Structure formats: structure tokens, C-alpha cells
Amino acid sequence: MSRLEHYHDWDLRNRDLAQTLEHYVMRGFAPGGFTSAVLANDLFGAVSHADNWNKNAIVEIAQAVAITCPATAYGSYEAVEAWLKDKDSRRSKYVTWRMLQGPVKVHNEDKVPF
């Protein structure tokens, strides 16, 4: 799996956040405080860790996670930790399935407002 290949279309203006989510889902890389709180469904934690751009886009980010992430990869801190540790091989099985489908084309527009 190439570092530049993406297996999800996160449909986010913030490409850095989209890459963070891609690395979390496909490689099991632990995200930072804001992204962890979003994935754990912790609104207060997400807002307290968010920068100005993410605060303004929190609805868009939550929708992208709900639409794109596998159901077992988010919802609570326990679910996030289980995904990172590949509990029951859930991440490995999902990654294999996604890789068999092939990478998606990533939007290259420069939409980030800063």
C-alpha cells in the first residue's frame, strides 16, 4: 500500500485531516486529540481540542466520519482503542477488503480556507 494511495473519499476540505483519518483507518496510526475525540463521539473533547477551521467544520467532519468510517472504528474511546490495537483482527480484515477494491481518486482541489 503506497503512502499516497487512498482507499476512501473523505470529502473534506482539510486534506491533512483526511490523510489523518485515512492513516487511522488503513494503518492504525493513532490520531491526535481532536480527531480522537471526534472518532470517540466526544463533542466536548472535540470542540476543546479543535482549531478555528475544525470548529467551523465540525459538522462536516462528523458526517464524513459517520459516512466513511467502518462502524467498528468509531463511536467511543474503547472502539477507537480496539481499532488501533486491531482487536479480533477487525482492522486487518477491513484493510484487506478495502485494498481488494483498489484505491480511489482523491480530489486535488485546493479548498482549504487558509
KARA-V429141 format. One line per field, one symbol per residue. ss: DSSP state (H for helix, E for strand, L for the rest). burial: I if it has 9 or more other C-alpha atoms within 8 Angstrom, else O. A space follows every 10 residues. Layout:
# KARA-V429141
ss = ???
burial = ???
This chain:
# KARA-V429141
ss = LLLLLELLLL LLLLHHHHHH HHHHHHHLLL LLHHHHHHHL LLHHHHHHHL LHHHHHLHHH HHHHHHHHLL HHHLLLHHHH HHHHLLHHHH HHHHHHHHHH HLLELLLLLL LLLL
burial = OOOOOIIOIO OIOOOOOIOI IIIIIOOIOO IOIIIIIIII IIOOIIIOOI OOOIIOOOOO IIOIIOOIIO OOIIIIIOII OIIIOIIOOI IOOOIOOIIO OOIIOOOOOO OOOO
